[in-house]
């Protein structure tokens, strides 16, 4: 049997884990239970579903340029964090901070999101900070230390790498079923596609939308208070699971 009393909860899980139950008789809501089952499968069986989309692929490839853009806009050097942090309740991997040598000395922590296209970037101007991201950032603040008091979810509109543009144009060529790449209709469509993926003509400052998040010690305390409840639920779930099978 697994020792669930020691399990630590990832920063990215807390948006779902903090959803409240609609039934006052139930201490844990359905969304939180669904997240706990994912955690159960990952811890007990080492299974974690990783879904990669074109937008996620671009986000990974373009993150360094996004960090550079944001540093330039804020006139502050931010550094990619390579260290996964953990304490007695949480575990997480903050994106960037303002301390190069030791993230545990950072006073700021930020999460960088590279938008796939202009039409998914500009609507962020009208959106409030997602509650899940607020939880995630506050877990990072707690993992880093008391001096880390602020951060952001920052969206960057970075041009797609050349190989990604070419890959999309090859797919377009196949879909259009034209004779060659020299076909006028393909050349026009390929140029339009490139225009939708390259943004160097737009001032870099207009390609950053930053949603500030400040440390919320009350929220951090609420998350920590739920940890014993979640650990107990996981232990009871495993017991229920294993009781189905003869010894």
DOZANU-454362 format. One record per residue: y, x, z of N, C-alpha, C in turn; residue in three letters. Coordinates in pm, 1 decimal. Layout:
BEGIN
       nyy       nxx       nzz      cayy      caxx      cazz       cyy       cxx       czz    r
         Y         X         Z         Y         X         Z         Y         X         Z  ALA
...
***
This chain:
BEGIN
       nyy       nxx       nzz      cayy      caxx      cazz       cyy       cxx       czz    r
    -120.0      84.4       0.0       0.0       0.0       0.0     125.7      88.4       0.0  UNK
     226.6      38.7     -62.1     351.8     113.1     -74.2     433.7     102.4      54.1  UNK
     501.5     211.4      90.3     591.9     208.0     205.4     728.9     159.7     157.7  UNK
     746.9      28.5     160.9     871.1     -30.7     109.9     989.1      -8.8     203.2  UNK
     963.0      38.1     323.9    1072.8      61.7     419.1    1160.2     179.1     375.8  UNK
    1112.5     256.0     278.1    1188.1     373.3     233.8    1249.4     356.9      94.6  UNK
    1223.3     242.6      29.9    1273.7     225.6    -106.0    1425.8     221.7    -107.0  UNK
    1484.8     283.3    -208.9    1629.8     286.5    -225.0    1666.0     211.2    -351.8  UNK
    1778.9     143.9    -350.0    1814.7      52.2    -458.0    1920.9     113.5    -549.0  UNK
    1891.8     109.3    -679.4    1979.1     171.3    -778.7    2113.3      99.1    -787.9  UNK
    2216.9     176.9    -815.4    2351.8     120.3    -826.5    2357.2       8.6    -930.8  UNK
    2285.9      26.1   -1042.2    2290.5     -71.5   -1150.9    2220.3    -202.9   -1117.6  UNK
    2141.8    -205.1   -1009.1    2070.2    -327.3    -970.3    2154.2    -422.2    -886.8  UNK
    2261.3    -371.6    -827.3    2329.4    -449.5    -724.5    2407.0    -569.7    -776.2  UNK
    2444.8    -569.3    -902.0    2509.3    -688.8    -956.8    2418.3    -809.1    -948.3  UNK
    2290.3    -789.4    -978.8    2192.5    -898.2    -968.6    2149.6    -921.8    -824.6  UNK
    2133.8    -815.9    -748.8    2086.5    -830.5    -611.2    2186.2    -904.7    -522.6  UNK
    2313.6    -900.1    -557.6    2416.4    -963.2    -474.5    2444.3   -1108.0    -512.8  UNK
    2373.4   -1160.5    -611.5    2391.3   -1302.2    -643.9    2334.4   -1388.0    -531.1  UNK
    2407.4   -1490.1    -495.5    2368.4   -1573.6    -382.0    2271.3   -1683.7    -424.2  UNK
    2189.8   -1726.1    -330.8    2095.6   -1834.3    -354.9    2168.9   -1968.3    -357.7  UNK
    2131.0   -2054.6    -451.1    2189.1   -2189.2    -455.4    2127.4   -2279.9    -349.5  UNK
    2009.7   -2242.6    -305.2    1940.9   -2317.3    -200.0    1968.6   -2249.8     -65.5  UNK
    2040.5   -2318.3      20.6    2079.2   -2259.1     148.5    1958.9   -2225.6     236.2  UNK
    1844.4   -2287.3     206.8    1723.6   -2258.5     284.8    1658.3   -2126.9     242.9  UNK
    1694.7   -2079.9     123.9    1636.5   -1956.1      71.5    1737.5   -1842.0      84.3  UNK
    1700.5   -1734.1     153.2    1794.9   -1624.0     174.1    1820.5   -1540.1      49.6  UNK
    1728.7   -1546.7     -48.1    1741.4   -1465.6    -169.1    1737.3   -1557.0    -291.1  UNK
    1834.9   -1542.0    -378.4    1842.8   -1626.1    -497.1    1746.4   -1583.9    -607.1  UNK
    1732.8   -1668.6    -709.6    1637.7   -1643.8    -817.5    1672.5   -1518.9    -897.7  UNK
    1801.7   -1497.0    -921.9    1842.4   -1378.8    -998.0    1808.4   -1251.5    -921.2  UNK
    1833.6   -1252.9    -790.3    1800.5   -1136.5    -706.9    1649.9   -1114.9    -702.3  UNK
    1572.4   -1223.4    -694.1    1426.2   -1211.7    -691.8    1375.2   -1151.2    -822.7  UNK
    1431.9   -1193.7    -934.1    1391.1   -1136.6   -1062.9    1417.1    -986.0   -1066.5  UNK
    1528.4    -944.0   -1009.0    1559.4    -801.3   -1003.7    1463.4    -728.2    -909.8  UNK
    1429.2    -790.9    -798.1    1335.0    -729.9    -703.5    1197.0    -712.6    -767.4  UNK
    1155.8    -807.2    -850.5    1025.9    -793.6    -918.5    1028.9    -676.0   -1016.1  UNK
    1141.5    -655.5   -1083.6    1154.2    -538.1   -1170.0    1142.6    -409.4   -1087.8  UNK
    1206.9    -409.4    -970.3    1199.8    -292.6    -881.7    1056.6    -271.7    -833.9  UNK
     988.1    -380.8    -801.0     848.2    -375.3    -757.9     761.4    -308.8    -866.3  UNK
     776.5    -353.1    -989.3     697.6    -298.3   -1099.2     728.6    -150.5   -1123.3  UNK
     856.2    -115.2   -1107.5     894.8      23.6   -1129.7     840.5     115.7   -1020.1  UNK
     854.2      71.9    -893.8     810.7     156.3    -782.3     658.1     161.8    -771.8  UNK
     593.1      47.6    -780.0     448.1      42.0    -759.9     369.1      95.1    -879.2  UNK
     417.1      64.1    -998.9     339.7      97.5   -1117.8     407.6     198.5   -1210.6  UNK
     528.4     239.9   -1175.7     597.0     337.4   -1260.6     635.2     283.8   -1396.0  UNK
     662.1     153.8   -1402.7     699.2      91.0   -1529.2     844.9      46.5   -1524.7  UNK
     919.6      86.6   -1625.5    1059.4      44.8   -1636.9    1090.1      20.6   -1783.5  UNK
    1137.4     -98.9   -1813.2    1168.2    -134.2   -1951.2    1301.6     -72.0   -1991.5  UNK
    1297.1      13.2   -2093.0    1417.8      74.0   -2148.1    1439.9      19.6   -2288.7  UNK
    1546.8     -55.3   -2304.7    1580.0    -112.4   -2435.1    1697.5     -34.8   -2493.1  UNK
    1680.3      17.0   -2613.4    1786.5      93.5   -2678.5    1837.7      15.7   -2799.0  UNK
    1965.3     -13.4   -2798.8    2029.5     -80.4   -2911.0    2121.4      18.4   -2982.3  UNK
    2174.0     -23.0   -3098.4    2267.7      63.3   -3169.7    2391.1      92.0   -3084.1  UNK
    2436.2     -10.1   -3011.0    2553.8       8.2   -2925.5    2524.7     107.5   -2813.5  UNK
    2405.8     100.3   -2754.8    2369.3     192.6   -2647.7    2354.3     334.2   -2701.6  UNK
    2294.8     346.6   -2821.6    2279.0     478.3   -2883.5    2415.4     542.9   -2907.4  UNK
    2508.4     463.2   -2958.8    2642.4     516.5   -2981.6    2707.8     556.1   -2850.3  UNK
    2687.9     474.7   -2746.0    2747.0     504.8   -2616.3    2703.4     639.8   -2563.5  UNK
    2574.6     670.6   -2580.2    2522.4     799.3   -2533.8    2579.1     914.6   -2616.7  UNK
    2578.0     898.0   -2749.3    2623.6    1005.0   -2837.5    2773.2    1033.0   -2822.9  UNK
    2851.1     928.4   -2797.8    2997.4     941.8   -2798.4    3057.4     961.7   -2660.0  UNK
    2975.5     960.5   -2556.7    3029.2     973.4   -2421.1    3116.0    1098.1   -2401.4  UNK
    3075.2    1217.0   -2449.7    3162.3    1335.0   -2429.8    3302.4    1316.5   -2487.0  UNK
    3311.3    1257.0   -2606.8    3443.1    1233.7   -2665.4    3519.6    1128.8   -2586.2  UNK
    3448.0    1029.0   -2533.8    3512.8     928.8   -2449.3    3572.2     991.0   -2324.1  UNK
    3499.1    1083.1   -2263.5    3549.2    1152.7   -2143.8    3674.6    1232.3   -2178.1  UNK
    3672.9    1300.6   -2292.5    3789.7    1379.0   -2335.6    3909.9    1289.0   -2359.9  UNK
    3887.8    1175.9   -2426.7    3997.0    1081.6   -2453.1    4058.2    1031.0   -2324.2  UNK
    3971.9     994.0   -2229.1    4022.4     938.2   -2103.7    4096.6    1044.3   -2022.8  UNK
    4044.5    1166.1   -2020.8    4112.0    1276.0   -1951.4    4250.7    1299.7   -2010.2  UNK
    4257.0    1297.1   -2142.3    4384.7    1318.5   -2210.4    4483.6    1207.4   -2177.8  UNK
    4436.1    1082.9   -2177.7    4524.0     969.8   -2150.5    4574.8     970.4   -2006.2  UNK
    4487.7    1008.6   -1912.6    4524.1    1008.3   -1771.1    4589.7    1138.4   -1726.0  UNK
    4588.0    1238.7   -1814.7    4640.4    1371.1   -1781.7    4572.6    1427.8   -1657.4  UNK
    4443.8    1402.0   -1650.2    4358.8    1450.0   -1540.8    4225.7    1490.8   -1601.1  UNK
    4173.6    1603.9   -1558.3    4044.6    1646.9   -1610.2    3932.4    1573.4   -1537.7  UNK
    3847.4    1507.6   -1615.5    3727.8    1444.2   -1561.3    3605.4    1516.9   -1615.6  UNK
    3501.5    1519.6   -1532.5    3384.4    1600.6   -1565.0    3258.3    1515.2   -1561.4  UNK
    3171.6    1539.9   -1659.7    3042.7    1472.2   -1664.8    2959.0    1512.4   -1544.1  UNK
    2903.2    1412.2   -1477.4    2817.3    1438.8   -1362.3    2671.5    1447.3   -1406.9  UNK
    2601.4    1550.4   -1364.4    2460.8    1569.9   -1400.7    2367.6    1546.1   -1282.3  UNK
    2422.9    1503.1   -1169.1    2344.9    1494.8   -1045.3    2322.0    1349.6   -1006.1  UNK
    2195.4    1313.2    -979.7    2164.6    1182.1    -922.3    2181.2    1191.7    -772.0  UNK
    2254.8    1095.9    -714.4    2283.5    1095.8    -571.6    2199.4     990.2    -501.3  UNK
    2172.9    1012.3    -373.3    2104.4     909.9    -295.6    2139.0     925.5    -148.3  UNK
    2129.2     813.4     -77.6    2139.6     814.7      68.0    2027.6     726.2     121.5  UNK
    2039.5     675.9     241.2    1928.9     601.0     299.7    1908.5     464.2     235.1  UNK
    2010.0     410.9     167.1    1998.4     277.6     105.5    2006.9     279.1     -47.0  UNK
    2088.9     368.3    -101.9    2123.9     362.0    -242.6    2078.9     486.3    -319.5  UNK
    2071.1     468.5    -450.9    2056.4     581.5    -542.0    2136.6     550.1    -667.7  UNK
    2195.0     651.1    -727.9    2276.4     625.8    -845.7    2321.6     753.8    -912.2  UNK
    2363.0     740.9   -1036.6    2406.8     854.8   -1116.9    2545.0     824.8   -1174.2  UNK
    2651.9     856.0   -1100.5    2787.2     831.6   -1151.5    2811.0     905.4   -1283.1  UNK
    2890.7     845.3   -1371.9    2918.6     907.6   -1501.5    3005.8    1031.7   -1488.0  UNK
    3129.0    1010.6   -1439.5    3224.2    1121.5   -1433.5    3302.2    1117.3   -1302.8  UNK
    3357.0    1233.0   -1265.7    3441.3    1240.6   -1146.3    3553.0    1341.3   -1171.7  UNK
    3642.5    1355.7   -1074.7    3753.1    1449.8   -1089.6    3726.3    1580.8   -1015.4  UNK
    3599.1    1609.4    -985.0    3564.6    1737.5    -922.7    3450.8    1801.8   -1001.1  UNK
    3477.8    1915.9   -1060.0    3378.6    1982.3   -1145.3    3269.2    2050.8   -1064.6  UNK
    3305.5    2109.2    -952.7    3212.1    2192.8    -877.7    3112.9    2111.7    -795.2  UNK
    3160.7    2004.3    -732.7    3075.1    1928.7    -641.3    3121.0    1783.5    -640.2  UNK
    3040.4    1695.3    -697.4    3080.7    1555.3    -705.2    3099.1    1494.6    -567.1  UNK
    3033.7    1549.9    -465.9    3048.1    1495.1    -330.7    3185.7    1522.9    -270.1  UNK
    3266.4    1599.9    -341.5    3404.1    1624.4    -298.1    3505.1    1546.5    -382.3  UNK
    3455.5    1468.4    -476.5    3543.7    1394.3    -567.3    3619.4    1284.3    -493.7  UNK
    3740.2    1257.5    -539.8    3820.0    1146.8    -485.8    3824.7    1029.3    -583.3  UNK
    3776.9    1052.5    -707.4    3770.3     947.1    -808.0    3634.6     951.7    -877.5  UNK
    3588.6     834.3    -919.3    3462.0     822.9    -990.7    3478.2     713.5   -1095.5  UNK
    3437.2     741.6   -1219.4    3459.1     646.6   -1328.2    3332.2     627.1   -1410.2  UNK
    3319.7     508.4   -1466.4    3208.6     476.4   -1554.6    3265.1     458.3   -1695.2  UNK
    3213.7     535.0   -1791.0    3263.7     532.5   -1928.0    3173.1     446.4   -2015.5  UNK
    3233.1     353.5   -2089.4    3160.6     269.4   -2183.4    3222.8     287.2   -2321.7  UNK
    3146.6     339.5   -2415.1    3196.6     356.1   -2552.2    3161.7     231.8   -2633.3  UNK
    3262.2     155.0   -2669.4    3241.2      31.0   -2743.3    3188.9      59.1   -2883.3  UNK
    3107.5     -32.7   -2932.7    3046.0     -11.3   -3064.1    3145.5     -34.5   -3176.9  UNK
    3233.5    -135.4   -3160.8    3327.8    -167.0   -3267.8    3455.6    -225.4   -3208.7  UNK
    3555.7    -236.1   -3293.3    3686.4    -285.2   -3249.8    3677.5    -426.5   -3193.4  UNK
    3593.4    -509.8   -3253.5    3585.1    -649.7   -3211.5    3514.5    -667.7   -3077.1  UNK
    3442.6    -567.7   -3029.9    3386.0    -575.2   -2894.5    3472.7    -499.3   -2794.2  UNK
    3567.2    -421.2   -2845.3    3655.2    -341.2   -2758.6    3776.4    -420.4   -2711.3  UNK
    3854.5    -474.9   -2803.7    3981.5    -538.3   -2766.6    3966.8    -658.4   -2672.4  UNK
    3857.8    -737.8   -2678.0    3846.3    -848.6   -2581.8    3842.4    -802.7   -2435.7  UNK
    3810.2    -675.3   -2412.3    3805.8    -625.4   -2275.1    3941.8    -633.8   -2206.4  UNK
    4048.4    -638.1   -2286.7    4182.8    -651.5   -2230.3    4197.0    -778.4   -2146.6  UNK
    4124.6    -883.1   -2184.8    4138.0   -1013.2   -2119.1    4035.4   -1033.7   -2007.5  UNK
    3942.7    -943.0   -1994.3    3834.5    -961.5   -1897.6    3867.1    -897.3   -1763.7  UNK
    3827.1    -964.8   -1656.0    3834.6    -904.7   -1523.4    3716.1    -810.1   -1505.4  UNK
    3722.1    -730.3   -1401.9    3610.2    -640.9   -1372.2    3487.1    -723.9   -1339.8  UNK
    3380.0    -698.3   -1410.7    3253.9    -766.7   -1385.6    3207.1    -738.1   -1242.9  UNK
    3157.5    -842.0   -1174.2    3114.7    -825.6   -1034.8    3003.1    -722.9   -1022.1  UNK
    2917.7    -716.7   -1124.5    2811.4    -617.9   -1122.2    2865.8    -476.8   -1126.3  UNK
    2967.8    -453.8   -1208.8    3028.8    -321.9   -1216.2    3103.9    -287.7   -1087.3  UNK
    3164.1    -388.8   -1024.9    3231.7    -364.4    -897.3    3131.1    -317.0    -792.4  UNK
    3015.2    -381.4    -789.2    2909.9    -337.8    -695.9    2863.5    -196.7    -729.9  UNK
    2841.7    -172.1    -857.7    2792.7     -42.2    -901.6    2888.8      69.9    -862.7  UNK
    3017.3      50.0    -889.7    3116.6     152.8    -855.6    3122.9     174.9    -705.9  UNK
    3114.1      68.2    -628.0    3120.7      84.9    -482.3    2997.5     155.1    -426.7  UNK
    2882.6     137.1    -490.6    2765.4     216.8    -452.8    2794.2     364.6    -479.4  UNK
    2853.6     394.3    -594.4    2889.4     532.9    -625.2    2986.8     588.9    -521.4  UNK
    3087.7     509.5    -485.5    3184.7     555.6    -385.2    3113.1     593.1    -255.5  UNK
    3019.9     507.4    -214.5    2947.8     532.5     -90.1    2859.7     656.4    -101.8  UNK
    2795.8     674.1    -216.2    2709.1     790.7    -236.7    2788.8     920.3    -237.3  UNK
    2908.3     915.8    -294.2    2989.9    1037.6    -303.4    3048.6    1075.0    -168.5  UNK
    3106.9     978.5     -97.3    3164.4    1007.8      33.8    3288.5     925.9      60.8  UNK
    3331.8     927.2     186.8    3444.8     843.1     228.9    3574.3     876.1     156.5  UNK
    3587.2     999.6     108.7    3712.1    1037.8      42.7    3723.7     980.0     -97.5  UNK
    3614.2     929.1    -151.8    3616.4     870.3    -286.8    3662.0     725.6    -275.0  UNK
    3785.5     701.2    -313.0    3848.9     573.0    -285.4    3879.4     489.1    -409.3  UNK
    3864.4     546.8    -527.4    3902.9     470.2    -645.9    3824.9     515.3    -768.4  UNK
    3828.3     429.3    -869.9    3760.3     459.8    -994.8    3791.7     352.8   -1097.5  UNK
    3706.6     343.7   -1198.0    3731.1     245.9   -1303.5    3605.6     226.2   -1387.7  UNK
    3605.6     112.4   -1455.5    3518.6      93.0   -1569.9    3610.4     111.5   -1690.4  UNK
    3586.8     215.8   -1767.4    3676.5     250.4   -1876.8    3605.3     236.7   -2010.7  UNK
    3663.4     154.6   -2097.3    3609.2     131.6   -2230.5    3685.1     218.7   -2330.7  UNK
    3611.0     291.6   -2412.2    3671.0     380.7   -2511.0    3623.0     341.2   -2650.4  UNK
    3714.1     341.2   -2744.0    3679.8     312.9   -2883.2    3675.3     445.9   -2958.1  UNK
    3556.6     500.7   -2967.6    3535.2     631.6   -3028.7    3471.1     612.2   -3165.9  UNK
    3513.1     692.4   -3261.8    3452.6     684.5   -3394.9    3304.0     717.1   -3387.6  UNK
    3225.7     647.6   -3467.0    3081.9     673.3   -3471.7    3056.2     809.9   -3533.8  UNK
    2953.4     880.2   -3487.4    2917.2    1007.8   -3549.3    2883.2     989.2   -3697.2  UNK
    2903.0    1094.1   -3775.5    2881.6    1086.0   -3920.5    2739.8    1042.7   -3954.5  UNK
    2640.6    1092.9   -3880.3    2501.4    1057.1   -3911.9    2475.0     908.8   -3887.7  UNK
    2544.6     848.0   -3790.7    2528.0     705.5   -3765.2    2590.7     623.2   -3877.5  UNK
    2706.6     667.9   -3926.1    2772.0     599.3   -4037.6    2683.1     606.1   -4161.6  UNK
    2629.3     724.3   -4190.5    2543.0     741.1   -4307.3    2416.5     656.9   -4296.2  UNK
    2362.2     649.1   -4176.1    2241.8     569.4   -4155.4    2268.9     422.0   -4184.2  UNK
    2383.2     371.6   -4137.0    2419.3     232.0   -4162.2    2446.6     208.2   -4310.9  UNK
    2503.3     306.7   -4377.1    2528.5     292.5   -4520.7    2398.4     293.2   -4600.1  UNK
    2300.5     371.8   -4556.6    2170.0     370.7   -4623.4    2102.8     233.5   -4609.5  UNK
    2113.4     175.4   -4490.1    2057.5      41.9   -4469.5    2129.3     -60.5   -4557.6  UNK
    2260.6     -42.6   -4571.2    2339.2    -132.0   -4656.8    2294.1    -120.2   -4802.6  UNK
    2270.1       2.7   -4847.8    2224.2      25.2   -4985.2    2092.2     -47.3   -5010.3  UNK
    2003.6     -39.2   -4912.1    1873.0    -105.3   -4926.1    1891.1    -257.5   -4932.4  UNK
    1978.1    -311.7   -4845.9    1997.9    -456.7   -4842.1    2061.9    -509.0   -4970.5  UNK
    2154.6    -430.5   -5025.6    2226.4    -476.0   -5144.9    2139.9    -466.3   -5270.9  UNK
    2039.2    -381.0   -5266.6    1944.1    -369.8   -5378.3    2016.1    -339.5   -5510.6  UNK
    2108.4    -242.6   -5504.7    2178.0    -201.4   -5627.0    2105.1     -82.2   -5688.3  UNK
    2140.1     -49.9   -5811.1    2067.8      54.9   -5883.6    2086.2     192.6   -5820.2  UNK
    2211.3     229.3   -5790.1    2239.3     361.6   -5731.4    2356.0     350.1   -5634.1  UNK
    2379.9     460.9   -5565.2    2494.1     468.0   -5472.8    2627.0     463.8   -5546.8  UNK
    2622.7     485.1   -5676.8    2745.7     485.0   -5757.0    2786.9     345.3   -5801.2  UNK
    2705.1     245.9   -5770.2    2740.4     108.9   -5807.0    2873.4      71.3   -5741.6  UNK
    2968.4      19.7   -5819.5    3101.5     -10.0   -5764.3    3097.3    -102.7   -5643.0  UNK
    3009.7    -204.2   -5647.1    3004.9    -298.1   -5535.8    2953.6    -231.6   -5407.1  UNK
    2860.8    -134.5   -5424.1    2812.3     -62.3   -5305.2    2919.3      31.3   -5251.3  UNK
    2987.0     103.5   -5338.7    3090.9     197.2   -5294.9    3200.0     123.8   -5218.3  UNK
    3235.2       4.8   -5263.9    3336.7     -74.9   -5194.7    3286.7    -119.2   -5056.5  UNK
    3161.5    -167.1   -5052.1    3104.1    -213.3   -4925.2    3084.1     -97.1   -4828.4  UNK
    3044.4      18.7   -4880.1    3023.5     136.1   -4795.1    3155.3     184.0   -4735.9  UNK
    3261.9     179.7   -4814.8    3394.3     219.5   -4765.4    3442.5     123.9   -4657.3  UNK
    3415.0      -5.0   -4677.7    3453.2    -104.8   -4577.3    3375.0     -82.6   -4447.6  UNK
    3245.9     -49.8   -4460.1    3164.9     -23.4   -4341.4    3217.5      98.2   -4265.2  UNK
    3251.5     203.3   -4337.0    3305.7     323.4   -4272.8    3435.3     291.0   -4199.1  UNK
    3517.7     206.5   -4259.3    3644.0     168.0   -4195.5    3620.9      93.3   -4064.5  UNK
    3506.8      23.2   -4054.6    3473.8     -51.0   -3933.7    3411.5      37.3   -3825.1  UNK
    3379.2     162.1   -3860.9    3310.8     250.9   -3766.3    3392.2     375.3   -3730.9  UNK
    3501.0     400.1   -3804.8    3585.6     517.8   -3782.8    3724.8     470.4   -3740.9  UNK
    3778.6     531.1   -3633.9    3903.0     477.4   -3576.3    4011.4     583.4   -3555.9  UNK
    4002.3     694.4   -3629.2    4096.6     804.0   -3608.0    4239.6     768.2   -3648.2  UNK
    4255.7     661.1   -3727.3    4389.7     619.0   -3767.7    4461.4     543.6   -3655.8  UNK
    4389.5     509.2   -3548.9    4448.2     436.5   -3436.2    4481.1     536.2   -3325.3  UNK
    4599.9     527.5   -3270.8    4640.7     616.1   -3160.2    4536.3     612.4   -3049.3  UNK
    4496.8     729.0   -3000.0    4390.4     736.0   -2899.1    4424.1     655.2   -2774.3  UNK
    4552.6     644.3   -2741.7    4591.6     569.1   -2622.3    4562.9     420.6   -2637.4  UNK
    4563.1     373.2   -2761.4    4531.7     232.6   -2788.3    4381.6     209.0   -2794.3  UNK
    4304.6     316.1   -2779.1    4159.1     304.7   -2785.2    4095.2     323.4   -2647.0  UNK
    4175.6     299.1   -2544.2    4125.4     308.3   -2406.9    4168.1     183.9   -2330.3  UNK
    4073.7     117.5   -2268.3    4101.9       5.0   -2178.2    4033.0      35.9   -2047.0  UNK
    4112.5      54.4   -1943.7    4057.8      95.2   -1814.8    4079.2     -14.0   -1710.8  UNK
    3969.7     -56.2   -1648.5    3973.8    -157.5   -1543.2    3954.8     -88.6   -1408.8  UNK
    4059.5     -85.6   -1329.3    4056.4     -11.8   -1204.3    3969.7     -81.8   -1099.1  UNK
    3900.9      -1.7   -1020.8    3820.1     -50.9    -909.3    3852.4      34.4    -787.1  UNK
    3887.9     -32.0    -677.4    3915.7      41.1    -553.7    3800.7      21.8    -454.8  UNK
    3786.1     116.0    -368.3    3678.8     112.4    -270.3    3690.1     -12.9    -183.8  UNK
    3577.0     -79.1    -163.6    3571.9    -201.6     -83.8    3464.6    -183.4      22.2  UNK
    3505.6    -138.5     139.3    3409.4    -108.8     244.8    3337.2    -234.4     294.3  UNK
    3403.4    -348.4     284.6    3337.8    -473.8     324.3    3221.8    -504.9     230.1  UNK
    3243.9    -484.9     100.2    3137.9    -507.0       1.7    3022.9    -408.4      23.5  UNK
    3056.3    -283.0      48.3    2952.6    -182.5      73.6    2868.6    -221.2     194.6  UNK
    2934.4    -269.3     299.8    2862.6    -311.1     421.0    2771.5    -430.7     392.5  UNK
    2818.3    -524.4     308.2    2736.6    -641.4     273.8    2612.1    -598.5     196.4  UNK
    2627.3    -503.5     104.7    2512.6    -455.5      28.7    2412.2    -386.5     121.5  UNK
    2461.4    -303.3     209.0    2372.1    -232.2     300.8    2300.1    -329.0     394.3  UNK
    2367.8    -436.5     431.8    2307.5    -534.6     522.3    2190.7    -607.1     456.7  UNK
    2191.6    -613.4     323.3    2083.7    -681.7     252.1    1961.1    -592.9     231.1  UNK
    1975.0    -463.7     249.7    1864.7    -371.7     222.3    1739.6    -403.4     305.0  UNK
    1748.3    -422.7     437.9    1627.4    -456.5     514.3    1560.6    -585.6     465.2  UNK
    1640.7    -685.0     428.7    1587.4    -811.2     376.6    1508.8    -787.7     248.0  UNK
    1565.1    -707.8     157.8    1498.6    -680.7      29.9    1372.0    -598.0      50.2  UNK
    1375.8    -502.8     140.9    1256.4    -422.0     167.7    1144.0    -507.9     225.3  UNK
    1180.7    -598.7     313.4    1080.3    -689.6     370.4    1022.1    -779.5     262.4  UNK
    1107.3    -831.0     174.6    1060.2    -916.5      65.9     960.5    -841.6     -22.6  UNK
     991.2    -718.6     -56.9     902.7    -638.9    -141.5     767.7    -614.0     -74.6  UNK
     771.0    -585.8      54.9     645.9    -562.6     128.4     560.8    -689.5     132.1  UNK
     624.6    -802.6     155.6     551.9    -929.8     159.8     500.5    -968.6      21.9  UNK
     577.7    -936.7     -81.3     534.9    -965.9    -218.1     410.3    -884.5    -253.8  UNK
     410.7    -756.7    -214.9     293.4    -673.2    -242.0     171.2    -724.1    -165.6  UNK
     192.9    -764.6     -41.2      81.4    -817.3      37.9      24.5    -943.1     -27.9  UNK
     111.1   -1030.9     -74.2      67.7   -1152.9    -143.3      -7.0   -1117.2    -271.6  UNK
      43.5   -1019.8    -342.3     -18.5    -974.9    -466.7    -159.1    -919.4    -441.5  UNK
    -169.3    -827.9    -345.8    -295.9    -759.7    -321.5    -399.5    -850.6    -254.6  UNK
    -354.0    -955.0    -185.8    -447.8   -1044.1    -116.0    -533.0   -1126.7    -213.1  UNK
    -493.0   -1126.9    -340.3    -569.3   -1202.8    -439.5    -700.3   -1134.3    -479.2  UNK
    -713.2   -1007.8    -446.5    -825.8    -931.0    -496.1    -921.3    -894.3    -384.1  UNK
   -1051.0    -910.8    -403.7   -1147.5    -879.0    -297.6   -1149.1    -728.7    -269.7  UNK
   -1169.3    -696.5    -143.2   -1174.5    -553.2    -105.2   -1310.4    -497.2    -139.1  UNK
***
